[in-house]
């Protein structure tokens, strides 16, 4: 019996200098011709108000049972068709989230317009298969017309659960993104934030006002501080509390953004962090014009 190492080496030599063949979506789904004829793909992306990827990472059913089966000006599906749902990851990459058979078209507009059941035989691929496709047609297209262009780029080892931690200098999160990370206990983010001291920035994207805060140990590391903001919107801070009391937590959910200005290891002295917090407050004018009361 040949060893795995030998076979791998032989395969590598065979493809050396050759172009690797593409793996197409239907190579892994294995839809037969009669199923291909009745399969329609719906490509879901930001609609100007909400990002379906944020909705999906918060709760997959919001997309798979809501966005995907929504009926607005036109019908994407007919009874008996197979619907395939993709969400946009980047300009030409898409995540497979569900495949359903349409069992009934409902007589509604601006509402969920179909009854459907998920096809369990494909469940292992949901939230894991990423394809490449440059979408140039409307949201709904027949699988058969584009099947030769749907290239599989990656099959994730686990179900996609949101953006990976990008590094402390690249953290910029909406309230929804931060809430999802905390409530779903996303491991790479939790590991990165739970033992870090930091100076951080909260921005009200509607008013343009800033709040500069710090996490230095006694008041909890960065993960604990940001968890407080997710729980009540203000984390006990005077002017942030006033925003919540006047406009409601929904205002925070729609408009607040969270970023890291500086991060420090757990051994850093508290006074260093407080000094840097004060420097940023002066630099950004968050005392005079923003949301810092002191």
VEXDREN-2710 file (C-alpha; in Angstrom, 1 decimal):
% VEXDREN-2710
k/r/px/py/pz
1/UNK/0.0/0.0/0.0
2/UNK/1.4/3.4/-1.0
3/UNK/2.0/6.0/1.7
4/UNK/0.1/9.2/1.8
5/UNK/3.4/11.1/1.5
6/UNK/4.3/9.3/-1.7
7/UNK/0.9/9.9/-3.3
8/UNK/0.9/13.6/-2.3
9/UNK/4.4/14.0/-3.8
10/UNK/3.4/12.3/-7.0
11/UNK/0.3/14.5/-7.3
12/UNK/2.4/17.6/-6.7
13/UNK/4.8/16.7/-9.4
14/UNK/2.0/16.0/-11.8
15/UNK/0.4/19.4/-11.4
16/UNK/3.8/21.2/-11.3
17/UNK/3.6/23.8/-14.1
18/UNK/0.0/22.9/-14.9
19/UNK/-3.1/24.9/-14.1
20/UNK/-5.2/23.3/-11.4
21/UNK/-8.8/22.6/-12.5
22/UNK/-11.6/24.6/-10.9
23/UNK/-13.9/22.9/-8.5
24/UNK/-17.4/24.1/-9.4
25/UNK/-20.3/24.4/-7.0
26/UNK/-22.2/21.5/-8.6
27/UNK/-19.2/19.3/-8.3
28/UNK/-19.9/19.2/-4.6
29/UNK/-23.7/19.6/-4.6
30/UNK/-24.3/17.0/-7.3
31/UNK/-27.6/18.3/-8.6
32/UNK/-29.1/16.1/-11.3
33/UNK/-30.3/17.6/-14.6
34/UNK/-33.9/17.7/-13.6
35/UNK/-33.0/19.5/-10.4
36/UNK/-30.7/21.9/-12.2
37/UNK/-33.6/22.9/-14.4
38/UNK/-35.7/24.0/-11.4
39/UNK/-32.9/25.5/-9.3
40/UNK/-32.8/29.3/-8.8
41/UNK/-30.0/31.1/-7.0
42/UNK/-30.7/34.3/-5.1
43/UNK/-27.7/36.5/-4.4
44/UNK/-28.3/38.6/-1.3
45/UNK/-26.4/41.8/-0.5
46/UNK/-26.7/45.1/1.3
47/UNK/-30.0/46.8/0.4
48/UNK/-29.1/50.3/1.3
49/UNK/-30.3/49.9/4.9
50/UNK/-29.2/46.5/6.3
51/UNK/-26.4/44.1/5.6
52/UNK/-27.6/40.5/5.4
53/UNK/-24.2/39.2/6.5
54/UNK/-24.5/41.1/9.8
55/UNK/-28.0/39.7/10.2
56/UNK/-26.8/36.2/9.4
57/UNK/-24.0/36.2/11.9
58/UNK/-26.4/37.4/14.5
59/UNK/-29.1/34.9/13.7
60/UNK/-29.0/32.8/10.5
61/UNK/-32.8/32.3/10.4
62/UNK/-33.3/36.1/9.8
63/UNK/-31.7/35.6/6.4
64/UNK/-32.6/32.1/5.5
65/UNK/-36.3/32.5/6.4
66/UNK/-36.6/36.3/5.9
67/UNK/-34.4/37.9/3.3
68/UNK/-34.2/34.8/1.2
69/UNK/-38.0/34.2/1.0
70/UNK/-39.0/37.9/0.9
71/UNK/-41.4/38.9/-1.9
72/UNK/-41.3/42.5/-3.0
73/UNK/-41.7/43.8/-6.6
74/UNK/-41.0/40.6/-8.4
75/UNK/-41.1/36.9/-7.6
76/UNK/-37.8/35.1/-7.5
77/UNK/-39.3/31.6/-7.2
78/UNK/-42.2/29.5/-8.3
79/UNK/-43.8/26.5/-6.5
80/UNK/-41.7/23.4/-6.9
81/UNK/-38.5/25.2/-7.6
82/UNK/-35.3/24.8/-5.5
83/UNK/-34.0/28.0/-4.1
84/UNK/-30.3/28.5/-3.3
85/UNK/-29.2/31.3/-1.0
86/UNK/-25.9/33.1/-1.1
87/UNK/-24.7/36.1/0.9
88/UNK/-22.1/38.6/-0.3
89/UNK/-18.7/38.4/1.5
90/UNK/-16.8/40.7/-0.9
91/UNK/-17.1/42.1/-4.4
92/UNK/-17.1/38.6/-6.0
93/UNK/-17.2/36.1/-3.2
94/UNK/-20.3/34.6/-1.7
95/UNK/-21.3/32.3/1.2
96/UNK/-23.8/29.5/0.8
97/UNK/-26.3/29.6/3.7
98/UNK/-29.3/27.4/2.7
99/UNK/-31.0/25.4/0.0
100/UNK/-34.8/25.1/0.2
101/UNK/-37.6/23.6/-2.0
102/UNK/-40.4/26.1/-2.5
103/UNK/-43.7/24.4/-1.5
104/UNK/-46.1/27.3/-1.8
105/UNK/-46.2/30.9/-3.1
106/UNK/-48.1/33.3/-0.8
107/UNK/-50.3/36.1/-2.0
108/UNK/-48.5/38.9/-0.2
109/UNK/-46.2/41.8/-1.0
110/UNK/-43.4/43.3/1.2
111/UNK/-43.5/40.2/3.3
112/UNK/-42.2/36.6/3.4
113/UNK/-43.8/35.3/0.2
114/UNK/-43.1/31.6/0.2
115/UNK/-43.4/28.5/2.2
116/UNK/-40.4/26.2/1.9
117/UNK/-38.5/23.4/3.5
118/UNK/-34.7/23.0/3.8
119/UNK/-33.1/20.2/1.9
120/UNK/-31.2/18.3/4.6
121/UNK/-29.0/16.4/2.1
122/UNK/-27.0/19.7/1.6
123/UNK/-27.0/20.8/5.3
124/UNK/-23.3/20.0/5.7
125/UNK/-22.4/22.8/3.2
126/UNK/-24.6/25.6/4.8
127/UNK/-22.4/28.4/6.2
128/UNK/-19.2/26.7/5.0
129/UNK/-19.0/26.9/1.2
130/UNK/-17.5/30.1/-0.3
131/UNK/-17.7/30.6/-4.1
132/UNK/-16.4/33.1/-6.6
133/UNK/-18.9/34.7/-8.9
134/UNK/-18.9/38.1/-10.5
135/UNK/-22.6/38.9/-10.4
136/UNK/-23.8/40.9/-13.4
137/UNK/-27.5/39.9/-13.4
138/UNK/-30.5/40.5/-11.1
139/UNK/-30.5/38.8/-7.7
140/UNK/-32.3/35.7/-8.9
141/UNK/-30.7/33.6/-11.7
142/UNK/-31.2/30.0/-12.9
143/UNK/-28.4/27.8/-11.7
144/UNK/-28.0/26.2/-15.1
145/UNK/-27.2/29.5/-16.7
146/UNK/-24.3/30.3/-14.4
147/UNK/-23.1/26.9/-13.2
148/UNK/-19.8/27.0/-15.2
149/UNK/-18.9/30.2/-13.4
150/UNK/-19.6/29.2/-9.8
151/UNK/-16.1/28.3/-8.6
152/UNK/-15.7/26.9/-5.1
153/UNK/-12.9/28.9/-3.4
154/UNK/-13.1/27.4/0.1
155/UNK/-15.0/25.0/2.4
156/UNK/-14.7/26.3/5.9
157/UNK/-13.9/23.8/8.7
158/UNK/-16.8/25.2/10.8
159/UNK/-19.9/27.3/10.1
160/UNK/-19.1/31.0/9.3
161/UNK/-19.7/33.1/12.3
162/UNK/-18.6/36.6/11.3
163/UNK/-15.4/38.4/10.5
164/UNK/-12.2/37.1/12.0
165/UNK/-10.2/39.3/14.5
166/UNK/-8.2/41.6/12.2
167/UNK/-5.6/42.9/14.6
168/UNK/-6.0/45.6/17.3
169/UNK/-5.1/48.4/14.9
170/UNK/-7.9/47.4/12.5
171/UNK/-10.9/47.0/14.9
172/UNK/-13.9/49.1/13.9
173/UNK/-17.3/47.6/14.8
174/UNK/-20.9/48.6/14.6
175/UNK/-23.1/47.9/17.6
176/UNK/-24.6/44.9/15.8
177/UNK/-21.2/43.4/15.0
178/UNK/-20.0/43.9/18.6
179/UNK/-23.2/42.4/20.0
180/UNK/-22.9/39.4/17.7
181/UNK/-19.2/38.8/18.8
182/UNK/-20.1/38.9/22.5
183/UNK/-23.4/37.0/22.4
184/UNK/-22.1/34.3/20.2
185/UNK/-18.8/34.2/22.2
186/UNK/-16.7/34.3/19.0
187/UNK/-13.5/32.7/20.2
188/UNK/-10.8/34.6/18.4
189/UNK/-12.3/37.9/19.4
190/UNK/-12.9/36.9/23.0
191/UNK/-9.3/35.7/23.3
192/UNK/-8.0/38.9/21.8
193/UNK/-10.0/41.2/24.0
194/UNK/-10.4/39.6/27.4
195/UNK/-6.8/40.1/28.6
196/UNK/-6.1/43.4/27.0
197/UNK/-6.1/46.9/28.5
198/UNK/-6.9/49.6/26.1
199/UNK/-7.9/53.1/25.2
200/UNK/-10.9/52.9/23.0
201/UNK/-13.2/55.2/20.9
202/UNK/-17.0/55.2/20.6
203/UNK/-18.4/57.3/17.7
204/UNK/-21.9/58.4/17.3
205/UNK/-22.0/58.2/13.5
206/UNK/-25.2/60.3/13.3
207/UNK/-24.0/63.3/15.4
208/UNK/-20.3/62.8/14.8
209/UNK/-19.6/63.1/18.5
210/UNK/-16.8/61.0/20.2
211/UNK/-16.5/59.2/23.5
212/UNK/-13.0/58.2/24.7
213/UNK/-12.8/55.5/27.3
214/UNK/-10.3/53.1/28.8
215/UNK/-10.1/49.6/30.2
216/UNK/-7.4/49.1/32.7
217/UNK/-8.2/46.1/34.9
218/UNK/-10.0/47.4/37.9
219/UNK/-13.0/48.3/35.7
220/UNK/-12.6/45.2/33.6
221/UNK/-10.5/44.4/30.6
222/UNK/-11.6/45.5/27.1
223/UNK/-14.0/42.6/26.6
224/UNK/-15.8/43.4/29.9
225/UNK/-16.1/47.1/29.2
226/UNK/-17.5/46.5/25.7
227/UNK/-19.9/43.9/27.0
228/UNK/-21.3/46.6/29.4
229/UNK/-22.0/48.8/26.4
230/UNK/-23.8/46.0/24.5
231/UNK/-25.9/45.2/27.6
232/UNK/-27.2/48.7/28.3
233/UNK/-25.8/51.1/25.6
234/UNK/-24.0/53.4/28.1
235/UNK/-21.8/51.3/30.4
236/UNK/-22.6/53.7/33.3
237/UNK/-21.1/56.8/31.6
238/UNK/-23.0/60.0/32.3
239/UNK/-23.4/61.5/28.8
240/UNK/-23.9/58.1/27.1
241/UNK/-26.6/57.3/29.6
242/UNK/-28.3/60.6/28.7
243/UNK/-28.3/59.6/25.0
244/UNK/-29.9/56.3/25.9
245/UNK/-32.5/58.0/28.1
246/UNK/-33.4/60.6/25.5
247/UNK/-33.3/58.5/22.3
248/UNK/-33.6/54.9/23.5
249/UNK/-31.2/51.9/23.1
250/UNK/-32.3/51.6/19.5
251/UNK/-30.5/54.8/18.7
252/UNK/-27.3/53.3/20.0
253/UNK/-27.9/50.1/18.1
254/UNK/-28.2/52.0/14.8
255/UNK/-25.5/54.6/15.2
256/UNK/-22.7/53.7/17.6
257/UNK/-19.3/52.4/16.4
258/UNK/-16.5/51.0/18.5
259/UNK/-12.7/51.1/17.8
260/UNK/-9.4/50.6/19.6
261/UNK/-7.1/53.6/19.8
262/UNK/-4.3/51.9/21.8
263/UNK/-4.0/48.5/23.4
264/UNK/-1.7/47.3/26.2
265/UNK/-0.9/44.0/27.9
266/UNK/-2.3/43.2/31.3
267/UNK/0.8/44.2/33.1
268/UNK/0.7/47.9/32.0
269/UNK/0.3/50.3/34.8
270/UNK/-3.1/51.9/35.2
271/UNK/-1.7/55.5/35.3
272/UNK/-0.1/55.1/31.9
273/UNK/-3.4/54.1/30.4
274/UNK/-5.3/56.9/32.1
275/UNK/-2.7/59.4/30.9
276/UNK/-3.2/58.2/27.3
277/UNK/-7.0/58.3/27.7
278/UNK/-6.7/62.0/28.7
279/UNK/-4.4/62.8/25.8
280/UNK/-6.9/61.3/23.3
281/UNK/-9.8/63.2/24.9
282/UNK/-7.9/66.5/24.3
283/UNK/-6.8/65.5/20.8
284/UNK/-10.3/64.5/19.7
285/UNK/-12.1/67.3/21.6
286/UNK/-14.4/64.7/23.2
287/UNK/-14.7/66.8/26.4
288/UNK/-15.5/70.1/24.8
289/UNK/-17.6/68.9/21.9
290/UNK/-18.2/65.2/22.4
291/UNK/-19.6/62.7/24.9
292/UNK/-17.0/62.7/27.7
293/UNK/-18.2/64.5/30.8
294/UNK/-14.8/64.7/32.4
END
